[in-house]
């Protein structure tokens, strides 16, 4: 009897595992065969440009267009917006594909996208301004400015939060609650304030958007003004970033806004998109909370490279990679990714920021090459897009001009 029960149990397990495997294979096959290319012909992609580039840039623009069109078709992206700045001027801005797949409205340069973690570079600039005004100290414990954040087993400083070495846990990505409204940045603290640190601050590099909510709260506390108002008055308006605003699409109508999408299967854009759930991003503040255009992002990047907003010494402080006690360099400064990329056949220093893959509704990347006076921004309206590779190839197209 025991042998019969054992054999029956094994049969049930095998049958269950087989059924599960068949279901997974079937789902994969269904999604694969029903995936419709959004733009089967890269040459037929709709595009919109509001001003014609100067003749000196025509060759670079032609090459960059091929790069963007190829990236869109290979990744099966709904829409992309690109802007390039050289020597302090935007020399090319163009939208490709669709802002909305149902209405087939094409992307135009003035359309706003979710720029997600690129927002951290904006917040870094705001901190830089407060440092220059001697209103902040990077090595102060965060409770100096945000006493509502409970003390942890180790001290946590503003510098460590900006360097993403503080040990604060990461958010839940596409599972993050989007029905809550935060009138003040500290209203978001209940999401993570009671969590223990993941490691001793300063010993490891681990990106955390929650950590940047704390940085935003410090800015708000010191400025004695709402965080979004501080950024508008101190960063966006001085730089002519008229199209950058908080991502409050759940509670207000935003003009020139693209429709946001998420891959329908496996975090892979090639399987096609589905519309994302609406939500309120006010609680993410300077971590991921802004809408912008590719052109505005480039305006910001050029201003940082040229020292129009901050003193060169402050920019150097923010854009110098942090080194851990182990001697390992993190490749990240204080709100900036810093790495060496090939540009025109030469290794060139790049300072920028991009979007983590599972951010809801979009992917973006800002690249600045201060030594070349070059800035590139790429924004897309779907999660998991590889905006970085498109931006790097566009930059390379302009590097040879």
C-alpha positions as CSV (number, residue, x, y, z in Angstrom):
1,X,0.0,0.0,0.0
2,X,2.8,2.4,0.9
3,X,4.5,1.7,-2.5
4,X,1.3,2.4,-4.3
5,X,0.8,5.7,-2.5
6,X,4.4,6.7,-3.2
7,X,4.1,5.9,-6.9
8,X,0.8,7.8,-7.0
9,X,2.4,10.8,-5.3
10,X,5.3,10.8,-7.7
11,X,2.9,10.6,-10.6
12,X,1.0,13.6,-9.4
13,X,4.2,15.6,-8.9
14,X,5.4,14.7,-12.4
15,X,2.0,15.4,-13.9
16,X,1.9,18.8,-12.1
17,X,5.4,19.8,-13.1
18,X,4.6,18.7,-16.7
19,X,1.4,20.7,-16.7
20,X,3.2,23.8,-15.3
21,X,6.0,23.5,-17.9
22,X,3.5,23.0,-20.7
23,X,1.7,26.1,-19.5
24,X,4.9,28.2,-19.4
25,X,5.9,27.0,-22.9
26,X,2.4,27.6,-24.2
27,X,2.3,31.1,-22.8
28,X,5.8,31.8,-24.2
29,X,4.7,30.5,-27.6
30,X,1.5,32.5,-27.5
31,X,3.2,35.8,-26.6
32,X,5.9,35.2,-29.2
33,X,3.5,34.4,-32.1
34,X,1.1,37.2,-31.2
35,X,3.8,39.8,-30.8
36,X,3.2,42.3,-33.6
37,X,6.1,44.6,-34.7
38,X,5.0,48.1,-34.0
39,X,7.3,49.5,-36.7
40,X,8.1,46.6,-39.2
41,X,9.8,49.1,-41.6
42,X,12.4,51.3,-39.9
43,X,12.4,53.6,-43.0
44,X,8.6,54.1,-42.7
45,X,8.8,55.3,-39.1
46,X,7.0,58.6,-38.6
47,X,9.2,61.4,-37.3
48,X,8.6,65.0,-36.3
49,X,11.2,67.8,-36.3
50,X,10.4,71.4,-35.5
51,X,13.6,73.1,-36.8
52,X,16.1,72.0,-39.5
53,X,19.6,71.4,-38.2
54,X,22.4,73.5,-39.6
55,X,24.1,72.1,-42.7
56,X,27.3,71.4,-40.8
57,X,25.4,68.8,-38.8
58,X,23.5,67.1,-41.7
59,X,25.9,64.1,-41.9
60,X,25.7,63.4,-38.2
61,X,21.9,63.8,-38.1
62,X,21.5,61.4,-41.0
63,X,23.7,58.8,-39.2
64,X,22.0,59.4,-35.9
65,X,18.5,58.9,-37.5
66,X,19.6,55.5,-38.8
67,X,20.7,54.6,-35.3
68,X,17.4,55.7,-33.7
69,X,15.3,54.0,-36.3
70,X,17.2,50.8,-36.0
71,X,17.0,50.9,-32.2
72,X,13.3,51.4,-32.3
73,X,12.6,48.5,-34.7
74,X,15.0,46.1,-33.0
75,X,13.6,46.8,-29.5
76,X,10.0,47.2,-30.8
77,X,9.6,50.5,-29.0
78,X,6.4,52.7,-29.3
79,X,8.1,56.0,-29.5
80,X,11.5,57.8,-28.9
81,X,12.5,61.4,-28.6
82,X,16.2,62.5,-29.1
83,X,18.0,65.8,-28.6
84,X,21.7,66.6,-29.0
85,X,23.5,69.7,-27.7
86,X,26.9,70.9,-28.8
87,X,28.8,73.9,-27.5
88,X,25.8,75.1,-25.5
89,X,23.2,74.9,-28.3
90,X,20.7,72.3,-29.2
91,X,21.7,71.3,-32.7
92,X,19.1,68.5,-33.3
93,X,15.8,67.4,-31.7
94,X,13.4,64.9,-33.3
95,X,10.7,62.6,-32.3
96,X,10.2,59.1,-33.7
97,X,7.4,56.6,-33.6
98,X,4.1,57.0,-31.7
99,X,3.3,58.9,-28.6
100,X,0.1,56.9,-28.5
101,X,-0.4,53.6,-30.3
102,X,-4.2,53.8,-30.4
103,X,-4.5,57.2,-32.0
104,X,-1.2,56.9,-33.9
105,X,-0.1,60.4,-32.8
106,X,3.6,60.7,-33.7
107,X,6.2,61.7,-31.1
108,X,7.2,65.4,-31.4
109,X,10.2,67.1,-29.7
110,X,8.0,69.1,-27.3
111,X,6.3,66.0,-25.9
112,X,6.9,65.0,-22.3
113,X,8.1,61.6,-21.1
114,X,8.8,60.1,-17.7
115,X,12.5,60.5,-17.1
116,X,12.6,58.4,-13.9
117,X,16.1,58.3,-12.4
118,X,17.5,61.1,-14.6
119,X,15.6,63.1,-11.9
120,X,18.4,62.3,-9.5
121,X,20.8,64.4,-11.5
122,X,18.4,67.3,-11.2
123,X,18.2,66.8,-7.4
124,X,22.0,66.6,-7.2
125,X,22.2,70.0,-8.8
126,X,19.8,71.4,-6.2
127,X,22.0,70.0,-3.4
128,X,25.0,71.6,-5.2
129,X,23.3,75.0,-5.0
130,X,22.6,74.6,-1.3
131,X,26.2,73.5,-0.7
132,X,27.5,76.6,-2.4
133,X,25.2,78.6,-0.1
134,X,26.6,76.7,2.9
135,X,23.2,75.5,3.9
136,X,24.0,71.8,3.7
137,X,27.0,69.7,4.8
138,X,27.4,66.4,3.0
139,X,28.9,64.7,6.0
140,X,26.0,65.6,8.4
141,X,23.8,62.8,9.4
142,X,20.5,62.9,7.5
143,X,18.6,63.4,10.8
144,X,20.1,66.9,10.9
145,X,17.7,67.8,8.1
146,X,15.1,65.0,8.3
147,X,14.6,64.2,12.0
148,X,11.5,62.2,11.0
149,X,13.8,59.5,9.7
150,X,14.6,57.1,12.6
151,X,18.2,56.6,13.7
152,X,19.7,53.3,12.4
153,X,22.3,50.9,13.7
154,X,24.9,53.0,11.9
155,X,25.0,56.7,11.1
156,X,23.7,57.7,7.6
157,X,25.1,60.8,6.0
158,X,23.8,62.9,3.1
159,X,26.9,62.1,1.2
160,X,26.3,58.4,1.5
161,X,22.7,58.7,0.4
162,X,23.7,60.7,-2.7
163,X,26.5,58.2,-3.5
164,X,24.0,55.3,-3.1
165,X,26.3,53.7,-0.5
166,X,24.0,54.3,2.5
167,X,22.4,50.8,2.7
168,X,18.9,52.1,2.4
169,X,16.8,49.5,0.6
170,X,15.5,49.9,-2.9
171,X,11.9,50.6,-3.8
172,X,9.6,47.9,-5.2
173,X,9.9,48.9,-8.8
174,X,6.8,48.2,-10.8
175,X,5.1,47.0,-7.6
176,X,5.4,50.4,-5.9
177,X,2.1,51.8,-4.7
178,X,0.9,54.6,-7.0
179,X,-2.4,55.6,-5.3
180,X,-0.9,57.7,-2.6
181,X,-0.3,61.5,-2.7
182,X,2.5,63.1,-0.8
183,X,2.1,66.9,-0.2
184,X,5.5,66.9,1.5
185,X,8.4,64.7,0.7
186,X,8.6,63.3,4.2
187,X,5.0,61.9,3.7
188,X,6.8,59.1,1.7
189,X,8.9,58.0,4.7
190,X,6.4,55.4,6.0
191,X,7.2,53.3,2.9
192,X,10.8,52.6,4.1
193,X,11.7,54.5,7.3
194,X,11.3,51.5,9.6
195,X,13.4,49.1,7.5
196,X,16.9,48.2,8.7
197,X,19.9,49.2,6.7
198,X,21.0,46.5,4.3
199,X,24.7,47.0,5.1
200,X,27.0,49.4,7.0
201,X,26.9,52.7,5.1
202,X,29.9,53.5,3.0
203,X,31.0,49.9,2.5
204,X,29.0,48.9,-0.6
205,X,27.3,50.5,-3.6
206,X,23.6,49.7,-4.0
207,X,21.2,52.1,-5.8
208,X,18.2,53.2,-3.8
209,X,15.5,55.5,-4.9
210,X,14.3,55.6,-1.3
211,X,17.6,57.1,-0.4
212,X,17.0,59.9,-2.9
213,X,13.6,60.6,-1.3
214,X,15.6,61.4,1.9
215,X,17.9,63.6,-0.1
216,X,14.9,65.4,-1.5
217,X,13.4,65.8,2.0
218,X,16.7,67.4,3.1
219,X,16.5,69.9,0.2
220,X,12.9,70.7,1.1
221,X,13.7,71.2,4.8
222,X,16.7,73.5,4.2
223,X,15.0,75.6,1.5
224,X,11.8,75.8,3.6
225,X,9.8,75.3,0.5
226,X,8.1,72.4,-1.3
227,X,10.7,70.3,-3.1
228,X,9.2,70.7,-6.6
229,X,8.9,74.4,-6.1
230,X,12.6,74.6,-5.2
231,X,13.7,72.7,-8.3
232,X,11.4,74.9,-10.5
233,X,12.7,78.2,-9.1
234,X,16.4,77.2,-8.6
235,X,17.1,74.9,-11.5
236,X,14.5,74.7,-14.2
237,X,13.6,78.4,-14.7
238,X,17.2,79.7,-14.7
239,X,18.1,77.1,-17.4
240,X,15.1,77.7,-19.6
241,X,13.6,74.2,-18.9
242,X,10.1,75.3,-19.5
243,X,8.8,71.8,-20.3
244,X,10.0,70.0,-17.1
245,X,7.4,69.5,-14.3
246,X,6.4,67.1,-11.5
247,X,4.9,63.8,-12.6
248,X,1.4,64.3,-11.2
249,X,-0.5,62.9,-14.1
250,X,-2.9,61.1,-11.8
251,X,-4.4,64.3,-10.4
252,X,-3.8,66.8,-13.2
253,X,-4.0,67.1,-17.0
254,X,-0.5,67.5,-18.6
255,X,-0.3,68.8,-22.1
256,X,1.9,67.2,-24.7
257,X,2.2,64.0,-22.7
258,X,3.0,60.7,-24.3
259,X,1.1,57.5,-23.4
260,X,3.1,55.2,-21.1
261,X,3.6,51.5,-21.7
262,X,5.1,48.4,-20.1
263,X,6.3,45.2,-21.8
264,X,3.5,42.7,-21.7
265,X,5.7,39.7,-21.1
266,X,9.1,39.0,-19.4
267,X,10.3,42.6,-19.2
268,X,11.1,42.4,-22.9
269,X,9.9,45.1,-25.2
270,X,10.2,42.8,-28.2
271,X,7.0,41.0,-27.1
272,X,4.9,44.1,-27.4
273,X,3.5,46.7,-25.0
274,X,0.5,47.1,-22.8
275,X,-0.7,50.3,-21.2
276,X,0.4,51.0,-17.6
277,X,-1.8,51.7,-14.6
278,X,-2.2,55.3,-13.8
279,X,-0.6,56.6,-10.6
280,X,0.7,59.5,-8.6
281,X,4.5,59.9,-8.5
282,X,4.5,62.8,-6.1
283,X,5.9,60.6,-3.3
284,X,9.1,59.7,-5.3
285,X,10.1,63.4,-5.4
286,X,13.7,63.9,-6.7
287,X,14.3,60.2,-7.0
288,X,12.1,59.6,-10.1
289,X,9.4,62.2,-10.0
290,X,9.8,64.4,-13.1
291,X,8.3,64.6,-16.6
292,X,10.5,66.3,-19.2
293,X,11.4,66.5,-22.9
294,X,14.7,65.3,-24.4
295,X,15.5,68.9,-25.2
296,X,15.1,70.1,-21.6
297,X,17.2,67.2,-20.4
298,X,20.0,68.3,-22.8
299,X,19.7,71.9,-21.7
300,X,20.3,70.7,-18.1
301,X,23.3,68.6,-19.2
302,X,24.9,71.4,-21.2
303,X,24.5,73.8,-18.3
304,X,26.1,71.4,-15.9
305,X,29.1,70.8,-18.2
306,X,29.5,74.6,-18.9
307,X,29.3,75.7,-15.3
308,X,26.2,77.8,-15.9
309,X,24.4,76.7,-12.8
310,X,27.1,75.6,-10.4
311,X,30.7,76.4,-9.8
312,X,33.2,74.1,-11.5
313,X,34.5,72.8,-8.2
314,X,31.0,71.8,-7.2
315,X,30.3,70.0,-10.4
316,X,33.6,68.2,-10.0
317,X,32.6,67.1,-6.5
318,X,29.2,65.8,-7.7
319,X,30.7,64.0,-10.8
320,X,33.7,62.3,-9.2
321,X,33.2,58.6,-8.7
322,X,33.1,57.4,-5.1
323,X,35.7,54.9,-4.0
324,X,34.9,52.3,-1.3
325,X,37.2,51.3,1.6
326,X,38.0,48.2,-0.4
327,X,39.6,50.4,-3.1
328,X,36.8,49.6,-5.6
329,X,35.5,52.6,-7.6
330,X,31.7,52.6,-7.8
331,X,31.4,54.4,-11.1
332,X,28.9,56.7,-9.4
333,X,29.4,60.2,-8.0
334,X,26.8,62.1,-6.0
335,X,23.8,61.7,-8.3
336,X,25.8,61.0,-11.5
337,X,26.9,57.9,-13.3
338,X,30.5,58.4,-14.4
339,X,32.3,56.1,-16.9
340,X,34.5,56.0,-19.9
341,X,32.9,55.4,-23.3
342,X,34.3,55.2,-26.8
343,X,33.5,58.4,-28.6
344,X,34.8,59.0,-32.1
345,X,37.3,56.1,-31.5
346,X,38.7,57.7,-28.3
347,X,37.9,56.7,-24.7
348,X,36.0,59.7,-23.3
349,X,34.7,60.6,-19.9
350,X,30.9,60.5,-19.7
351,X,28.8,61.9,-16.8
352,X,25.1,61.2,-17.0
353,X,22.2,59.2,-15.6
354,X,19.7,56.6,-16.8
355,X,16.6,54.8,-15.8
356,X,16.4,51.4,-14.1
357,X,14.6,48.9,-16.3
358,X,11.4,48.3,-14.4
359,X,10.4,51.9,-13.9
360,X,6.8,52.2,-14.8
361,X,6.1,53.8,-18.2
362,X,9.3,54.9,-19.6
363,X,13.1,54.8,-20.0
364,X,15.5,57.6,-20.5
365,X,19.2,58.4,-20.6
366,X,21.3,61.6,-20.3
367,X,24.9,61.6,-21.5
368,X,27.3,64.5,-21.2
369,X,30.8,64.6,-22.5
370,X,32.2,67.7,-20.9
371,X,35.6,67.4,-22.7
372,X,33.7,67.5,-26.1
373,X,31.0,70.0,-25.1
374,X,28.5,67.3,-26.2
375,X,25.2,66.3,-24.5
376,X,22.7,63.7,-25.7
377,X,19.3,62.7,-24.2
378,X,17.0,59.9,-25.3
379,X,13.5,59.3,-23.9
380,X,11.1,56.5,-24.6
381,X,7.6,55.7,-23.5
382,X,8.0,52.1,-22.5
383,X,9.8,50.4,-19.6
384,X,12.8,48.2,-20.1
385,X,14.0,50.0,-23.2
386,X,17.7,50.3,-23.7
387,X,17.9,54.1,-24.1
388,X,21.6,54.0,-23.1
389,X,22.7,52.1,-26.2
390,X,20.8,54.5,-28.5
391,X,22.2,57.5,-26.7
392,X,25.8,56.2,-27.0
393,X,25.5,55.6,-30.7
394,X,23.9,59.0,-31.3
395,X,26.7,60.6,-29.4
396,X,29.3,58.8,-31.5
397,X,27.6,60.0,-34.7
398,X,28.1,63.6,-33.6
399,X,31.6,63.1,-32.1
400,X,33.2,63.0,-35.5
401,X,31.8,66.3,-36.7
